[in-house]
Every structure is written in C-alpha cells, then in structure tokens.
Amino acid sequence: MRLEPRPELLQVADVVHGALDFAELEQLGLAPEAVLDFSVNGNPYGPSPRVWEALTRVPVDRYPDREALTLRRALSRYLDVETERILVGNGSMELVWLVALAFLRGGDPVLILDPTFGEYRRAAMLMGAQIHPCTASSHAAFCLDPEVILIALQRLAPRIVFLCNPNNPTGTYLQVETIAAWATARPATLFVVDEAYLTFAGGAPSVLQEQSDNVLVLRSMTKAYALAGVRLGYAVGHPDVLNLLHKVRPPWSVNALAQVAGVAALTDTAHIASSLSHVAQAKQQLVRDLRGVGLEPVPSCTHFFLLQVGDAMACRRALLQRGILVRDCTSFGLPAYIRVATRRPEENARLLAALVETRSWYDSC
C-alpha cells in the first residue's frame, strides 16, 4: 500500500536551528562538553539554584497538571494579568504550531516579517497557508519600515502576522505603539508577537501593555531562565483566542519538571537580574573587542547579534573545529553572516581569539 502525503508537505523543508548537533560532533570527534555554544541565545549563567533544588522534589511517577495551574498563577502575578489570559506550552515553538493548527486554513494569507525564526513559515506552510514575506534589508541594518508593513497589511488582509520582537536573528526591535497601530488597522488579523528575547532587551516595553484583543504574545522561559532542556513557554492573549489553542493542544504537553522549574525560576528575581546585567556588560565588551580586530557587529538591542564574515558556512566550520559553535545564518537567507550570542567574558575571549585565528582562512573561501 502506498500512502500519499498531503501535497503541502512536499513543499516544506526542515528548519535549521542552533544548538549542538550531537551526530555532527561525533563525526568530528568532539565531545559536547568541549564545545562552547554561541549559537543559541540563552542565559550563559544557567538556571537559578532554586530550579535545581525544586527539580529534586518532583514526583515523576505522577501525571503533571494538564492546565499548569500553579505555574499560570505564578505567571499571572509576575505579569499582572488574569490567569485566564495565560496558556502554558512546551516551549514557545509548540505555541507557534498550535496557532497555525487552530487558525489557518488552506490558502490563507500569512505575513511574515523576515529574516526571522523559520518555524513560523514551516507551521503555516504545513497548514497550506500562502506565505507573504516582508524582508528587511541589510542596508537599513535590518530595520523594517512600518509604512511598508502597513501597506502590505492593507493589500494582503492576512489571516495571521508572525513577528518576532526583538527579532531573531537580527536583534532589531519594533516599537509597541507601531504594532498596536497595525492591530487596530486590521482587527480581523491575528498578530502573533514572539517576545522570546524581550528580557534581554534592557527594559524595552512589551506589546502586552497595549491590550489589543487580536494580539497574541508568546514568551519563552528557555532563554533568559535557561530552561532549554525542559522546554517551557507561554502565550498571553484574549481568552477566546486561548480557548481555541487549548482545543488543539495535546494533553500533558508541559511536563511536571518544566512546570516546577518555571515556578522556581520566577521566584528568584535576584538571579535573573544579576545574570542579565552581567550578560549586557559582557556584550558591550565583546562588541568593542570585535570592532578592535576589524569586525563590525550589526546593531542589536539584545545580547545576540549578526556578524558579517564573508562565508558563514566556512566560518562556522572553521570555528567548530576549534571547539566554538556559532550560528550559520544561511538558513535565514544571510549566507555572509553568523549570529553570535554573548556568553561569559572568559568564553567571549576564546571566541574572539578563534575568530582572529581563522579569519583570513574563511574570508578567502
């Protein structure tokens, strides 16, 4: 028997992500613990000690709370929004997929502000939606023109707009008043605003303050709270929108370890404040050091940034052979750029030395 796939599946390519590829490391003879990972945009200082302590008390023989009520109440206090406006997911990526599953039909127009996180496109394409990218130019330091976006909104009348703010991989930030104005102009469009990296943006405001019913905010706890291994994120929006996401969500998608870790992380405000402060200072120093050797990071409001290196694939390969992993941005449509996420000062120094050592080689490739 031959099973025919849905036609749209044949058009969908896998999305490239950062982080260690263990099969690749095995081929290169590298141990995972020997590689410094600058390819993921997390907190290099790790999770709060309270998280480690809380994880030891999780009853792993018992099913987790399907509704993650304790965590949602903790998030409600943290965000100062009603519990009914919060839905917890297995990382913000699961929430992106739930949005596509709940809201998109074949042929629906979807506007994506590029270059950006590839899972928006893949989730929409799997539902048969029509993708309409609006791409920022390197000549404008990857900053989008709000008027151009507004014209696209009026022309396309998209079902959904996916935008990352601050954006991955560029680190650019859209003013929340601009997003709110778009939402007001297109009340029948759902604006999915991914704020996974907002915590790293030095106090930049959230679009949550605008309280638009057709804006769904996604947040990740895997980045700033360093919980990537347990996968945890949440959505904040109108209860009617969340109810639809709830209908398509798999049961028990957020495990007990993730729920307990999230609650514990939220209680340790000193740890998150201290680590983010250290990362911000380290980023400033790293940018100065890179400029000192003739490299020019693209301006970014976050701890990660783009760096033009000529041949991103060759640069990544050369650095990985020296135990340094960066993000090759070819999959974002930026084959001349790598993305670097700031780590601790002593680790940043290793990156700088490796870049200087390999630069003449990969620039010539």
N, C-alpha and C positions, 0 to 999 in steps of 0.2 A: 504494500500500500504506500502510495506517495502522498505526503501531506504538503499542500500548497500553502505557503505563508501569506499573510496579508501583504498586499503589494507595497504598502508604505514601509514595511520592514526592510525591504530590499534597498531602500534609499537611505537608510540610517546607518551611519558609521559609528564605531565605538568612539567614545570621548577620551582624550588623553588627559591624565591627571598628574599632579605632582606626587611626591612621596616615594619611598623606596620601592623598587621593583625587585623582589627577592630572587626571581629567576635570573634577572639580568646580573645581579650581584654575584650569584653563584657562577655564572659563566665567566665573570671577570675575576673570580677568586677573591672577592671582597666579603668580609664579614659585615653584616648590617650595623653592628655596634662600632665599626671602624669608619663609618661614613658620616660626615657632618651634613645634615639635610637642610639646605637653604631653599628647597623647592616648595615647601609647604609654609603657609602663612600663619603659623601658630605662635603660642607663647613659649619662648625657649626656656623659661624658668619653670615650666611644668605646672601641674595642678597644686592646689593648696594641700598642705599636710592634713587638713581636716577631711579631704576627699579620701586619702589613703586610709585614714582611721575609720571613716564611715563604711568603706567597702568591706572591711573585715567583719562587719556585723550584718551583712545582707543574707537573708535566708534563701539560698539559691535553690532549695527544693520546693519553693512555693511560687505560684504564678504571680507575676507583677500586677499592680493595679492597672487595669485597662485604661482608665481615664487619667492616670498620673495625677491624682487629685492633690496630694501633698506638694508635689513639685509645682503644679499650676497655682496653688495658693501662695507658695513662696514667690513665684514669678509675679503674681498679682500684687503682692506687697512691694516687690522690687520696682515694678513698672508703674504702679499706681493706676492699674486698670482692672476692670472686673474679671473674675476668673472665667466667666462665660465667653470672654473675648480672646482666650488663650487656648491653643491646641498644641500639644507636645508631639514631636516626631522623632524618628530615628535619623537624626541629623537633618539639617535644613534641606538636604538633597531629596529625602523622602517627601518632604512637603512640596517641593517643586513638582515632583511626579504626581502627587495627589491633586494638585491644582490642574494639571493637564488632564488627568483622568476625569475629574469632576466637571470641568467647564468646556473642554474643547471637543468639537465635532469635526468630521472630515470637511476640509475646505475652509475652515475658519481662519481669518487672517490673524497673525500674531506678529507684533512688532518687537524686535529685539535690538537693544542698543549695544552695538559691537564696538571693539572687540571685547568679549566678555565670557563668562563661565559657560562652557559648552553644553551642560546638562539642560539648560533652558531650551535650546534648539532641539536636542535629542528627544526630550519628553514631548514637546509639541509635535515633532515630526512623527513620532510613534502613534499619535492620535490622528494623523492625517491632516494636520493643520498646514496652512500656507505660511511660510516664514518670510518676513519682510525685514531685512536688517537695515539699520541706520548706523553707519560706521563713522567713528571719529577718526580724524586724520592726525598723523604724527606731526604734521606741520603746525597744528594747533595744540601740541602737547597732549593730544588725545582728549581734549575737552570738547564736548558736544555743544552745538548751537541750539538753544531752546526753541528758537523760532523755526528752525528746520524740523525739529521734532513735532512741534505743534502743527505744521503744515502736513507732515506725514500722518498724524493722528486724524486730521480732518479728511484727508484723501482716502485713507485705508479703513477708517472706522474699525479698528482691530477689536477682536474679542478680548484679547489679553495683551498687556505690555509687560515684558520682563526687563527689569533694570536692576543693576547691582550698584549699591551706593553706601560707601565708597566702592568703586568698581574694581573688579578683578579681571585683568591683571594690571590695569593702568594706575590704580590708586587715585583716580580723579573723583571729585565729589560734586553732586548736583545739589543746589540749594533746595531745601524742603518746600519753600514757597513756590518754586518752579514746578515741582512735582504736583503740589496741591492744585495749582492753576490748571495743569493738564487734566487732572482728575475731575475738576469742576467742569471743564470744557467737554469732557467725554464721560458722562455719568453711566453710560451703558458699557463702558470698558472697565475690566478689572486690571488695576495696576499692581503688579507683584513686585514689591520693593525689597530686595535682598540686602539686609543690613548686617551681614555676617561679620564685616570688618569695621563696623562703626565704633566699637570700643577702642580701636587703635587710632581713631581719627582726632584725638586731642580735644574731646568735648564738643565735637560737631553735633548739631541737633538732629533728632530723629524725626522722620515724617509722621511718627505717631502723634506728635503734638498738634498736627493739623486735623486729626479726627475725621478723615474722609471715609464714607461708608464703602466706597469702591476701591480702597487701597488696602492691600493685604501686606503686612510687614513680616518678613522672615528673619529670624535670628539664629545664629549658631552658638552653641556652647563648646564646640570642639576647638575653637580658635583661641580666643582670649583666655578661656578657662582651662585650656589644654586637656580636653576630654575626647580627643580624636579616637582613641581606642574603644570607647564605649558608645560613640555615636549619639549625639543629642542636639536637638534644635527645637525651635518653637515658632508658631505663627501667631500673630496678633491681628485681629480684624473684626468685622461685623459678625455677630453670632449667626446670621443667615448664611454667610459665606463659610464659616467654620463648620456649620451643620452639614453642608454638602461635602466638605472634605472628610468629615467624620464618617459619612456613608460609604466612602470608597477606601477608607484606611483599613489595613489588615489588623486583626485583633492582636494585642500584646506586642505591638511593633517596637515599643520602648521598654527595654528590659529593666529588671529591678536594679541592676548595678548602675545603669545610666540615671535612673530616677533618683537614687540615693546620692550619687555623685553630684548631680545638679543641685540638689538642696544644700549639700555641704559646701559646694563651691560658692553659692550665693551668700552664705553666712560669713565668709572670710573676705571682707571688703579690704582689709589691710594688705593681704597677699596680692590681690588683683591690682590694687592701686600701686603698690611698690614695684611689682614686676613690669607693669605697663610704663611706669616712669623710667625704669632702667632701660627698657627697650627703646623708648623715644630718644633718650640721651645717646644710646649706642647707635641709633640710626643716624643722628646728626653727625657723629664722629665718623661713621662709615662713609657717609656721603662726602665729607671733607677729604677723607683719605683716598677715595676713588678719584675725586677731582684732582688730587695731588699727583696721581700717576697718569693723568690724561684721559680718564673715563668720565662720562657725564651722565649720571642717573637722571631719568626723566622725573620732573617734579611730581610728588605724590604726597597725599595727606595721611598716608598710613605708614606702617613700618616696612612694607614691601614696595618695590619699585622696579621699573623696567631699566635695562641697561643695554645699550646698543653695542654689539660686539662683532658685527660683520656676518658671521656664520654661527647661528645659535646652536645648531646640531653639533658642529665640530667643537665649539666651546664647551658644551655640556659634556661631551665625550672626553675631552682633554682633562677637564676638571675632575670628572668621576674617577678617572684612572689615578688621580691623586687624592681620592677619598673625600671629594667635595661634590655634592649634588645640587645643581641649580635647575630651574625650570626652563626648558627649551620652549619658547613661545611660538614656534612654527604652527602648532595646532590652533593658536589664536589668530593665525594669518599674519604673524610677525616673525618671519624667519631670520631677521637680523637682530632680534632681541632675546635676551634671557630675563627672567624675573628672579629677583633676589629678595628673600625675606630676612630681615635683620635678626641676628642671634646675639649671644653674649659677646662682650668686647674681645675676649681672647679667641673666640671662634671666628669673629669677623676678621681678625688679624690673619688667621690662616687662609680665609677666602681671598683676602687682598694679596697675600704672598703668592697664592696659586694663580690668580689672575695675571699678576705681573710675570710670573714664570712661563706661563703658556701663551701669553697674548700674541707674541709675534708669530707663533705657530698657527693658532686658529684664525687670526686675521688674514693669513695668506691662503686659507683653504677656500 
